[in-house]
Amino acid sequence: MKKSILDKCLTALCSASAVMFALLTIVPAIGHAQAPTAKATWIWYPGDYEIWLSNKMQNRRTERGSFFPPFWKLDSHYALIDFHKDYNLAAAEEAEIAVEGQYNLKIDGKAFTGYPKSITLPAGKHRISLKVYNQGSVPAVFVKSPHIATDSTWLVTFEDKEWIDASGKTSDVSATQYVPAGAWNFNEAASLPSQFHLPTIPQKAVSLDKKGHSILVDFGKETFGYVKLHGVKGKGKITLYYGESKEEALDTQGGELLDKIEADQSQTGDITINGSRAFRYVNVQYDDDVNINDVSMLYEYSPVEQRGSFRCSDEQINKIWDVAAYTMQLNTREFFIDGIKRDRWVWSGDAAQSYLMNYYLYFDSPTVKRTISALRGKDPVTSHINTIMDYTFYWFISIYDYYQHSGDQAFIKQSYPGMQSMMNYCLSRRNANGLMQGQAGDWVFIDWADGLSKKGEVSFEQLLLCRSLETMALCANIMKDPKAAAKYSALAKDLKAKLFTYYWNAQKHALVHSRINGKQTDNVTRYANMFGIFFNYFNEAQKQDVKKYVLMNDKVQKITTPYMRFYELEALCAMGEQGYVLKQMKDYWGGMLNLGATSFWEEYNPDKKGAEHYAMYGRPFGKSLCHAWGASPIYLLGKYYLGVKPTAPAYQTYVIEPQLGGLQWMEGAVPTPNGDIKVNVTTQQIKVSAQTGTGTLRIKSKTKPVCNDATIKTIANGAYEISIQKGKDYTINYTAI
């Protein structure tokens, strides 16, 4: 699955009214002493392709054959874009031109007649510009000559007559400030962005049970793609009932997904179903006049490379990691989506967790950036992201998380104006107390939990806003915007003080869940308290109180979704409870495996029995059995057991704090932008190698560690540090505590 996406892109010509596309073999420039250096890619207005592609993907959802669109506002791309590049050539050279849309091409303001397929770029200093109109798909251009090529150094504007630069500042039209163009990896003129689709590979079924005019097909595990019917002959109806479970496939009235087609084939042939679907089982039923010999599928996938790994002495944990990785693979598509069966939408809260898992499995930055950009959409802001208040805050936090892992300042610059307008929207919706409270049209989600109150001023929402304001201050500093940084820092400081003044209850040793009419409610939930731990908002005494009276207290309402178990277990890991968390992972995710799960679910309640596990939202098979937020062990095992995390952007510096948590040994790799960090740990020896940055290995040992290639620094009784340099292998002998 490491094939280039471009190898699988369709190369189709659209009508001239929609797509003016042309190719010309490059003619070498005469008189050039330099070797050709230009590498061209398709470019567009930044964020526009992501919005267009997400709209296309999210509107593929069906429910029992009916179209099921998202229930939030969908923005659109700008239909008219101006592109330009200033250049200086030693000699004239020929350039090929490919454009998606109707276009006007100019050199130094002088237009070419018609839709030229190639042009001669004159020597010297000049400006090439293209103005492109395309309502159906994103206006995009591809220009390539030996030394001039479309890339992110080209500048673009959407012709609003207020030119917006990369810092978000504006000026009048005379200043002609553009933003850098957006791009992905469509690096050939024939690879039209509008024709992109994910690649597929054929897969056979594990078993087929053919009875009369029906076939029950089992593909052996959860999968995703296009069902292919072989040896079809005759005229009549064919209905396919899909099931993540056998029970769902057999329930022709209650299953979530089905397809109906009309066969009309006098000669035996194959039929591939148009829509991609999630399933393990497919129940194919067909009329008496139709015959079907066999059923297979085309598995659809995103060709990202799995770089992260984890293995340990516990085989059940190994299985959990493998199934979590497969769950992530299935939900990593054009974007990080929530689940492959039901929604197939881009939800901000789900995606925020996928980004974190991605950093320890793929480190695929393009999918992160596409998803963040698609979620933001366009100004003006008229609602919360996905209509959910907390999902807006996750969006803010995920941007700084991305920067911390990637060091990608260009993306911060691209996102910053949208961050400012989104934060202005949030701040405008605070109540008289300066707190967030659900208003008409807002969905205060938090989690799927019976009886969870969303009324009043919920502490969890204030905590997420506080972190979002801190994120804004950090990004403002990156943007060299000190006035905004000071503003956001002050707002965060004020809100953090209110968080403890209004919600901390000394008798309950915790933050209460909410305030109503200015008074604390009696209810204590896990949400704000566990986030407060890994946000490092509590002092040490408060952390210990929260751990004892909330996280380790069975009287506090339990969490049954992997979504919030993710954060609960992260908080416990941050408190050094890796042994306890390991048991929780084995009980919770191992519980799903014991029930035959081949991917992890949207929700798991061990008290349910049989087919009860498949029900949700009042529907017998409403639950997703392949949900991205179920894959969190990837993140927990990478960050808190192998113990690898960045302390400066792009792992310029990082720490490794391995915790066996009761395991006898573990080994794994954590991907970074510039190479992998590999860790191998037993109770007596630690091996580390890294291809990036400068690391600090922190370990606890009964005896002073020994390493022939490094200096051991004593921090405290039983605690030691070792500096890890790029490109060196380290072996440390120690005695685990």
Buried (B, 14 or more C-beta within 10 A) or exposed (E): EEEEBBEBBEEEEBEEEBBBBBBBEBBEBEEBEEEBEBEBBBBBBBBBBBBBBBBBBBBBBBEBEEEBEBEBEBBEBBBBBBBBBEBEBEBBBBBBBBBBBBBBBBBEEEEBEEBBBBBBBBBEEBEBBBBBEBEBBBBBBBBBBBBBBBBBEBBBBBBEEEBBBBBBEEEEEEEEBBBBBBBBEBBBBBBBBBBBEBBBEEBEBEEBEBEEBBBBBBBEBBBBBBBBBBBBBBEBEBBBBBBBBBBBBBBEEBBBBBBEBEBEBEEEEBBBBEEBBBBBBBBBBBBEEBBBBBBBBBBBBBBBEBBBBBBBBBEBBBEBBEBBBBBBBBBBBBBBBBBBBBBBBBBBBBBBBBBBBBBBBBBBBEBBBBBBBBBBBBEEBEBBBBBBBBBBBBBBBBBBBBBBBBBBBEBBBBBBBBBBBBBEBBBEBBEEEBBBBBEEEBBBBBBBBEEBBBEBBBBBBBBBBBBBBBBBBBBBBBBEBEEBBEBBBEBBBEBBEBBBEBBBEEEBBBBBBBBEEEEBBEBBBBBBBBBBBBBEBBEEEBBEBBBEBBBEBEEBBEBBBBBBBBBBBBBBBBBBBBBBBBBBBBEBBBEBBEBEBBBBBBBBEEEBEEBEBBBBEEBBBBBBBBBBBBBBBBBBBBBBBBBBBBBEBBBBBBBBBBBBBEBEBBBBBBBBBBBBBBBBBBBEBBBBBBBBBBBBBBBBBEEEBEBEEBEBEEEEEBEBBBBBEBEEEBBBBBEBE
